[in-house]
Amino acid sequence: DTMTNDYIDVTATTSEQSSKLIMDIPPTPVAPKNKPAPKKKANAAHKEGVFSPIVVIAGTLLGPEQLNKVRAKVITIHSDLIKS
């Protein structure tokens, strides 16, 4: 049976080739992937803070709609100060 010896053992050749370096060039190192930092969940209703007593009193005096307008105006002024 000369037909049975016609096939080449490819697995031996493949494992030998994978352990050799091509033209003596080391493999390129792969940088580890940076995982994004977990985002902090914003608490929309901070119960305690530096300005909490002022906000509570203003909310009682002005009402929720007027309070939101004043807060928006204060935030806008504060942002403009930071930018300048």
N, C-alpha and C positions, 0 to 999 in steps of 0.2 A: 504494500500500500504506500505508494509515493504521494498520494493525494493528502494524507493526514499530516504530513510534515510541511505542506505548502503554506500553512498559516503561521504568521509571526505572533509571538506573545507581545502584544502591545502594552500590557500593564507594566511589565518590567521596564520597558523603554520609557514609558511615561513617568514612572516614579523616579527613575534615574535623571530624567531631564528636569523634573521639577526641583530637584535638590541642587542642580548646577546653576551657577550664575552665567548669564549670557554676556560674553565679552568682559568678564570680570567687573561688571557694573553692579553695585549693590542695589537692591530694590529701593524704590523711593518711599521714604517714611510717610505714613498717612497721619495727618493731624487729627487729634480727637475732636469730635463734634461738640461744640459748646451747647449746653442745654440752656434754653431761655430761663431767666430767673422767674420764679413763680410770682404772679402779680398779687399785690395786696388787695384785698377786697375793701372797697371804700364803704364806710358806714355812713349812709345818707343822713341818719338821725343821731348825731353825736349828742349824747345826753350830758356830758360833762366837758367843759372846756373853759378857756380864759374868758370868752365873751358870752358864755351861755346865760349868765344872769341878765345881761343887757338885752340879749335876744328875747328871753322870756318876758321881760318887762315891756319891751317894745312891741312884742306880739300881743300882749294884753291891751296895751294902750291903742295901738294902730289897727289891729286886726290883721288877718293873714295876707290879704291882698296888698295892703299898703306896706306891710313888713317885707314882703318879697320884692316890691319895687325899691324900697330903701336898701335892702341887702344887695340887690343888683347894682345900684348906683355906687355903693361903698366898694363892692368888688371891682367895678370898672375903674374907679379912682385909684384903688390899690394896685391894680394891674398896670395902669399908666405910670404910676410912680416907680414901679419895678423896672419897667421898660426904659425909663429915662435915666 
